[in-house]
């Protein structure tokens, strides 16, 4: 749910940034140059923050979708108990050698 809140905050900042730019335009029409310039810088920063927040929110949503897909398509793992040490061969049978050559390896 935090991705949705982040996206909502991003859209809100985008709207506030555009409103500040519109206010800047009104100030420039009324010949308030210095105040308009300062407000334009603030508007650009707020607008860019909104765009950045939207990018992060979309990336978080994409990550959640990929996680769900991977979890759905992953094969369930079986727990296989294997005895690594102390494995005994059947009586009367010798274990096959791991070394290739005439004395070990490929015996039938």
C-alpha positions in Angstrom: 0.0 0.0 0.0 2.9 2.3 0.5 3.6 2.4 -3.2 0.1 3.8 -3.7 0.6 6.5 -1.1 3.9 7.4 -2.7 2.2 7.7 -6.0 -0.5 9.9 -4.6 2.0 12.1 -2.9 3.9 12.4 -6.2 0.8 13.5 -8.1 0.1 16.0 -5.3 3.6 17.5 -5.5 3.2 17.6 -9.3 0.0 19.6 -9.0 1.5 21.9 -6.4 4.5 22.5 -8.6 2.3 23.4 -11.6 0.2 25.8 -9.4 3.4 27.5 -8.2 4.5 27.9 -11.9 1.0 29.5 -12.6 1.5 31.8 -9.6 4.9 32.7 -11.0 3.4 33.7 -14.3 0.9 35.9 -12.5 3.7 37.6 -10.6 5.7 38.2 -13.8 2.6 39.7 -15.5 2.4 42.1 -12.5 6.1 43.0 -13.0 7.2 41.3 -9.7 10.4 40.0 -11.3 12.5 39.1 -8.3 9.7 37.5 -6.4 8.6 35.6 -9.5 12.1 34.3 -10.1 12.3 33.0 -6.5 8.9 31.4 -6.8 9.9 29.9 -10.1 12.9 28.1 -8.6 10.7 26.8 -5.8 8.1 25.6 -8.3 10.7 23.8 -10.4 12.1 22.0 -7.3 8.6 20.9 -6.1 7.7 19.7 -9.6 10.9 17.7 -9.9 10.3 16.2 -6.5 6.9 15.1 -7.6 8.3 13.5 -10.8 11.0 11.7 -8.7 8.4 10.4 -6.3 6.3 9.1 -9.1 9.3 7.3 -10.6 10.0 5.6 -7.3 6.4 4.6 -6.8 6.1 3.1 -10.3 9.3 1.2 -9.8 8.0 -0.1 -6.4 4.8 -1.3 -8.0 6.7 -3.0 -10.8 8.9 -4.8 -8.3 5.9 -6.1 -6.4 4.4 -7.3 -9.7 7.6 -9.2 -10.6 7.8 -10.7 -7.1 4.2 -12.0 -7.4 4.9 -13.4 -10.9 8.1 -15.1 -9.7 6.4 -16.6 -6.7 3.5 -17.9 -8.8 5.7 -19.5 -11.4 8.4 -20.9 -9.1 8.3 -24.7 -8.8 7.7 -25.8 -5.3 10.8 -27.3 -3.7 10.7 -30.7 -2.2 12.8 -31.4 0.8 15.0 -34.4 0.0 16.8 -36.1 2.7 20.2 -37.3 1.5 22.7 -39.0 3.6 26.1 -37.6 2.6 28.3 -39.4 4.9 28.2 -43.0 6.0 26.4 -44.2 2.9 26.5 -48.0 2.9 26.6 -50.1 -0.2 24.7 -53.4 -0.6 26.6 -56.3 0.9 28.9 -58.1 -1.5 29.0 -55.1 -3.9 32.0 -52.7 -4.1 31.5 -49.1 -4.6 32.5 -47.7 -8.0 35.7 -45.7 -8.2 35.5 -42.0 -9.1 38.8 -42.2 -10.9 38.8 -43.0 -14.6 41.1 -45.6 -15.9 41.5 -49.4 -16.2 41.1 -50.1 -12.5 38.1 -47.9 -11.8 35.2 -46.1 -13.3 33.2 -47.8 -15.9 32.3 -51.2 -14.4 29.1 -52.8 -15.2 
